[in-house]
C-alpha cells in the first residue's frame, strides 16, 4: 500500500476512534455532570419574597402657600400615597416562623407580606431590627415552612464557591453563583458595624435580605449590598456573615432589640512604627489608644498601649476584626482578651455591661467619623491635660475624607461646643441627628468642616 494511502487509512481509523470515544462520553454525560439542582431543590423554598407597603405624605409646595390656598379655596388636608418595595428574606426557624432579612428592606414599612415558593402569601410581624448591622427579624405563621441551616462563617475561605439566592427585580427564586472574593471587608460606610463577605456572585436590587449559601446549602451570609459605580452589577457584592446574623437574630428574638454593650475603649490598627515603639515583634493586632473611666475595659485591667491579639474565640489581626467582634458583644457577656504588654502576653477577662447613654452616644461619633483614627491631643504647656482631638489617620475612601478632614487636623469644637478630648466629642455629636459641625485647627489656622 502506498505511503499516502496508508497515512489516510490510519487517519480515518483514529478519527473513527475519537468519534466513538466522544459519543460514549456524550452518552454518559447526563449522569456525571455536576449540578447545583439537588441542593437548590432543598434550599430554594426557604428563601422568600418580601413585599413592603408604606404610607407616605405627599407634599406640594403650592398648597403650603397661604395666599395660593386662599385664592383658590383649596382643600389643604394632608394627602398620602401608598408605596411598595420588594426584597428577599430567609426562613431560619421553621418551627417558630422566624425570617431574617435586611433592616433597609422593611424600614418604615407599615405592612409586610411574605411570598413563599409554593405561592402562599403570609402577613408578617416585625419582631425587631438592628440598623447598626442592617438586620431585621420577621415572624409568620409557622405552617409547613422550610428553613436553612446556619454554617460557621468563620470557616469560610477566600475562593470558596457560594450561591446567592433571592428575588432580584421582583423575579422569584433567582440563583447566581460565584466565589468568595474577600473576607472581613469594612470601612465601606454602609453600616455601623461592617465585616462583610465579598462575592462575585451577581447580587442585584431585590436580592437584599436573600441567602448566600455554600455548596452544601448551608447559610454563610445574608446578601446586603452591591458596589455599583455605573448603576449595575459589576461583580462586587457584600453579605453579612452568618455568625453575626445568628448572634443578632438571637438577641432580637429574646429581647425584641439588640442590647449591645460597649467595651469602653478605642483602638487603632497596629502599624510597623507602633509595633517598634511598643517593642512588639508582630504587625497584626490593634493598639488600645484610650480606655474610658469606670468602663468594662478599665475594670478588666486593659491599658492604653496594650496590643490586643485575640477577643474570645477570634484572632484580631486588623481593626475590622475587632469591630466585628464588638458587634456581637452584648450586655452580660464575658470574654477573654489576649493582650501584649511590655513584651509579655496577658489574658484578661472583659465583662460587658449594659450600655449607658454616654457609650451609646459615643458610637454615633464613629458612625459619622468612620474611617478616622482619633486620639487626645496633649497641651504642650500642660502635658497631663488634653486640648482637643487629634486625627492621626483618615481613610481616603471615607465620608470624613470627602468632606475635607485630613490626618494632622486637631478638632477643638463640635456643634459649637468646645472639645478637649474624645469624650467631649462624643457628647457634642450625640446632641444632634443632623450634620456634625467641626471647628478644625490646621497649619496654624482655624476653619470649619461639616459632615452631613
N, C-alpha and C positions, 0 to 999 in steps of 0.2 A: 504494500500500500504506500503511495507517495507520502512524503512527509507532510505536505499541506493537507491531504485528506485525513491523515492520522490526527493532526492537531485539531481539525474541525470536529472529528468524531469525539475526541477527548473533551473538547469544549462543550459539545452537546450533552455528553453524559454528566459532566459537572453541573451544567445548568439545570438538567433534569433533577439531579440530586438536591440542589439548592432549592428548587421549586417544591419538591416533596417535603423537605425539612420546613420550609416556610408554611406550607399548607398544614403540616402536622402541628406546628407551633400555633398557627391561627386557630386550628380546631380546638386546641387545649386552652386558648387564651381566656375565654369567659370565666372558667372556674378558677383561674390563677391570678387574675388582675386584682391588685389591692384596691379596696373601696372603703370609703367612709360611710357608705349607706347603712350597714348594720348598726353602727354606733349612733348615727343620726336618727334612725328609727326609734331608738330608745330615748334619746335626749330631746329631740325637737318638741315633743308635747309639753315639756317643762318650760319652754320659752314662750312667753305670752306677748300679746299686743296690748299696749296701754293707751287708751284714748281719754284725754282730759278735756274738761269743759270749764271755761272761766267767764264770768260776767264782768265786763269792763265798762267804765263810764266813758261815754263819747263826749269830747269837749269841742265846742265850736266857738272860736274867739268872738265872732259877731254876736252870738247870743249872750255873751258876757258883758257887752257894751250896754249900759243903761239907756242911752239915747236910742240905740237901734231897737232895743226891746220895746221901749215906749212908743216909738214912731210906728212900728209895725204891729203892735199889740200881740206879741208872740207868747206862746206857752213856753216858759223857761224851766219847766220841771226837768230834772236830770234825765238824760237819755242813756240807755245802756245797750250794749250789743253782746252777743254770745260768740266766744271764740273757741276754736277746737285745735288741739295739737295731739301728736302721736309720738309714742316711744315704745320701748320694749321693757320687759321685766323677766325675772327668773323665779320659778317656784322652788324654794329651798326647804320648805317644810310642808309636805302634802297633808300630813295628818292634822295640822292646825291651820292650814290655809295661808301661810306666810309667803309673801312675794317680795323680793328685793329689786329695787330699781334705782335710778339716779334721782337725787333731790330736784335737779332742774327740770326733770320730766313732769313732776307733779306740783312744782312750786306754784302757789296761788290758785290752784285748781279748786273749784267748789263741787265738782263731780268727777269721779274717776271710774271708768269701766275697763274691765279686763277681758280681752278676747282670747279664748283658748283655741288650741289647734283643732279641736273637734267641732268648732263652730259655736260653742256656747259663749255668751257674753254675761259676765258677772259684775255686780256692783261691788266696788272695793272701798274699804275704810282705811284711812291713813292712820297707821299706828304711831309713827314718829319719823323724824328725819334728822340728819346731821349735815348741815350745809358745809361745815369745815372739810368734810371728806366727800361731799356730794352723793350721799346715800339716803334712801328712804325705804321704809318697810310698810307694805300694804297687807291687808287681811281680807280674804274672800271666804265664801262658804267652802269648807274642805270636803267637797264631794267628787270623788273619782279624779283626783289630781295626780299628776306625775311630777316628781321632784328630781333635782340634780344633786349629786353628792359633791361635797367640797373636796378639793385637792389641797395639798400643802404647797402653797405658792413659794415658800422658802426653798423648795427643791427644784424650782423652775430654773432652767439654764438658757443662756443665750444660744439660739439655734434650734431649740425645741420646736416641733411642729404644733401649731394651735389652729383652732377653728372658731370663727366668730359667727354667732347666730343671732338674728334679730329681725326687725321689720323696717328696713330702710325705705324711705319714701312711701311708707304705708303698705309696702309689699310684704305679705305674710311669709314667715318661715324662709327667709333668705339665708344662705350659708356661703361663707367665704373662708378661704384657708390661707395660711402663711406660716411664718416662723416668729419666734420671739427675737426682735431686733436688738433690744436692750432691756436692762432691768434697773430699777431704782431711779427712774427719771424724775427730776424735781426742778424747782426754780422756773417753772413754766408760767406761774401766775394764774393758774386755772382754779386751784382750790387752796384752802388754808393749809392743809397737810397733803403733801404730794410724795408719792412713792410708786410711780406708775410703771406698769409693764408696757413697753413699746412694742408694737407689732406691725408687720406689713400686710396682715390680713385686712382687706378693704373694709373700713368702717365708714358708713355714710349717715346723713341725717335720718333719724328714726331708729338707728342701731343703739342709741344711748339707752343704757339700762339692760341691754342684752347680755348674753353669755359669751365668755371666752373660755373654751374647753380644750383639754388635751386630747390626744388620740384615743384615750380610753373613755372619753365622755365626761370626765370629772371637771368641775368648775375651777378654773385657775384665776379668773378675774371677771369683773363687770365692766363692759365697754362704757367709756365715759366721754371721750373727746377725740377730735382729729386735728392734725395740723394741716390747714388748707389755705396757703397763701393765695392761691388762684381761685378759691371758692369750691374746688372739687377735691376728691380724694387723690392724694399723692403718695400713698403707701406709708403714712406715718400716723398710726392710731395709738390711743392710750387706754389702758384698762386699770381699774383698781384691784390690787392683789386680793385673792380670796381670803387670806388670813386676816387682812384688815377688814374685809367685808363681814366675815363671820363675827369678829370681835365687836364691831359697831352694831351689827344686827342684834346680837345677844343683849347689848346694853339697851337698845331701843325696845325690844320685846319685854325686857324685865322692868324698865323704868319709864318707858314712853319718851325717853330722851337719852342723850349721851351725857353721862356725868364724868366728864374728862377732868383729870387732875393736872395741876401744873407742877412740875418738879421743883421749880424755884431757882433755876439757874439759866444763864445764857452761855452758849458755846459758839465756837468758830472752828473751821477746819484746821487741821494740823499741817502747817506748811513746813518745808525743809528748814527755813530760817528759825521758825518756832521750835522745831524738833531739836535743832542745835542749841538754841538758847536754854531749853529746859533739860538738856542732856539726855534726850530720848533717841534711841537708835532705831527709829521707825518713822515712817511718814504717813501711816494710816491711823486715823482716830480723830477725835475732836478735843479742843482745849477749852476748859471752863474759864470764861472771862469775867463772870460775875456771879455771885451767889446772893440771893435775896435774904435779908434778915428774917429770922423766925420762919424759914421755909423748910419743906421736907429735905431739900438738899443740904441746908445748914445742919439740920438735925442728924443727917446721915454722916456728917463729917467731911463732906465734899468742900474743897477749897479752890479759889482761883489759881490757875496754873496746873491743876490736875489734868492729865490726859486720859480721857475715857476711851477704853478699848472694847468694852462689852456691856450691854444692858440686858439683863435677863438671859434669854437664850439666843440673842442676836449679837454678832460681832459688829462693831462700829468702825467702819473704815472711812466713811465720809459723813458730812453734816446731814445729808439726806437720810442716812441710816438712823441717825439719832432722832431726826424729826419724825420719821415714820414710826419709830418705836414709841416716841412720845404721844403719837396719835392714838395709841391703844393702851395708854396708861390711865386707868380710871380710879376714881376715888375708892380707897380701901385696898388697892393693890400694893403688894410689897415685892420688890425685885432686887436682885443682886446687881451691883455696879462694880465693874473692874476698872481701876484707875492706876496710872503710873505716877508716882510722886517721889522725887529725889532718887530716881533710879530703881525704885522698888515697886513691885506690883502689890496693890492693896484691894481687898474685896470688902465693899461696904454694902449696907442694906438701906434701900430707899423706900420709905413708906409714903404712898401718895395720899394726901388729904383732900377733902372736899375743897374745890376752888372757892376762894373768897373773891370779892368784886375786883380787888386790885389785880389779881393774877388773871382773871378773865379778861379784864380790860387791857392787860398787857399784851394779849395775843393780837388785839386789833392793831397795835403798833406794828407788829410783824406782818400782818396782812397788807398794810399799806407800804411798809418798807421791806417787803420780801425781796431777798437778794442783796440786802445791805447788812454788813457786819458792823456792829456798834461797840464802842467801849467808852467808859467815862473819861473825860478829858481833864487832866490834872492841872490845877492852877500852879504855875511856876513859883509864885510868891507864897502859896500855901499848899505844899505837896499833899497834905492829908485831906484836902477838900477838892471837890470836882467843880469845874467852871463851865461845864457844857458836855455835849456828847460828841465824840469824835467818830467820823465814818472812816473805818480802816479799809473797807473793801466794798465795791459796788459791782454787781453782776451787770455786764453790758447789755444783757437781754431783758433786764428787769424794768418794771414800770418806773421805779425811782430814777434809774439812769435816764430813761426817756424824758422825764420831767426836769432833769438837769442836775441831780445830785452827783457828786464825784468823791472819790477817795481823797481824804485830807480835809474835807469840809468839817466844820465844827457847828453843831446845832445849838443855838443859845436861847431859842424861844420856839414854842409850838402853839398855834392858835392863840397868839398874843399873850401867852403865859411864859414866864421865864423857865428855862430848862437848865438845871445844874447837873443832872445825872439821868440815867436811863429810866429811873422810877418817875421822875418829873415828866419825861417824855411820854411814858405810858399814860399817866393821869391826864395830861393835856390832850392827847389824841383820843382818849376814851370819851371825852365830853361832847363829841360831835360824830354824827354818822356821815357827814358830808366830807369836803376836802380837808386835807391836812396842810395848814399854812405854816411853813417853817422859816424862821429867821436864821440865815446861814452866814458864818464868818469864813471868808476865803481870800487868801492872798492879801491880807491887810484891809479888806473891805467887807461891809455887810450887805446882804441882799436877801430877797425872799424867793422861796420856791413853794409852789402849791401842787400837791399831789391829790388828784381827784379820785 
